[in-house]
Amino acid sequence: MVTIRLHWSDLPGAARKAITTTTGPVNGAGTLPGGYNSEIAVRFDTGHTLDQ
Protein backbone atom coordinates (compact mmCIF):
# COMPACT_ATOMS: atom_id res chain seq x y z
CA MET A 1 0.00 0.00 0.00
CA VAL A 2 1.38 3.41 -0.97
CA THR A 3 1.58 5.99 1.81
CA ILE A 4 0.23 9.48 1.14
CA ARG A 5 3.00 11.97 1.80
CA LEU A 6 2.46 14.97 4.02
CA HIS A 7 4.05 18.28 3.06
CA TRP A 8 5.88 20.59 5.46
CA SER A 9 2.90 22.94 5.41
CA ASP A 10 0.59 20.04 6.40
CA LEU A 11 2.37 19.49 9.72
CA PRO A 12 0.83 20.99 12.85
CA GLY A 13 2.50 24.17 14.07
CA ALA A 14 3.83 22.38 17.17
CA ALA A 15 5.62 19.81 14.99
CA ARG A 16 7.15 22.51 12.76
CA LYS A 17 8.28 24.43 15.86
CA ALA A 18 9.90 21.31 17.35
CA ILE A 19 11.84 20.79 14.12
CA THR A 20 12.94 24.42 13.75
CA THR A 21 14.05 24.46 17.39
CA THR A 22 16.64 21.87 16.35
CA THR A 23 17.44 23.01 12.80
CA GLY A 24 17.02 26.76 13.07
CA PRO A 25 14.88 28.66 10.55
CA VAL A 26 13.66 26.69 7.53
CA ASN A 27 14.01 28.79 4.37
CA GLY A 28 12.38 26.18 2.17
CA ALA A 29 11.12 22.63 2.31
CA GLY A 30 10.48 20.15 -0.49
CA THR A 31 8.60 16.90 -0.20
CA LEU A 32 10.60 13.99 -1.58
CA PRO A 33 8.87 11.76 -4.11
CA GLY A 34 8.40 8.01 -3.89
CA GLY A 35 8.63 5.59 -1.03
CA TYR A 36 6.19 3.40 0.81
CA ASN A 37 6.94 3.67 4.51
CA SER A 38 7.16 7.30 5.62
CA GLU A 39 4.28 9.73 5.71
CA ILE A 40 6.75 12.60 5.65
CA ALA A 41 10.04 12.84 3.81
CA VAL A 42 11.21 16.42 3.45
CA ARG A 43 14.46 18.06 2.40
CA PHE A 44 15.00 21.32 4.30
CA ASP A 45 16.91 24.42 3.26
CA THR A 46 18.15 25.92 6.50
CA GLY A 47 20.95 28.02 5.05
CA HIS A 48 23.52 25.94 6.92
CA THR A 49 26.38 24.14 5.24
CA LEU A 50 27.92 20.84 6.25
CA ASP A 51 31.42 20.99 7.68
CA GLN A 52 33.64 18.65 5.72
C-alpha positions, 0 to 999 in steps of 0.5 A: 500500500502506498503511503500518502506523503504529508508536506511541510505545510501540512504538519501541525505548528507544534511539529514545525516548531519542534523541528525548527528548534533543532534546525534553526529557521527553515528557508524552504522545504520540499517533499521527496517523491516516492517511497512506501513507509514514511508519511513525511520525507522532506528536504529542508533548506536551512541556510547551513552548510555541512562541515567537511 
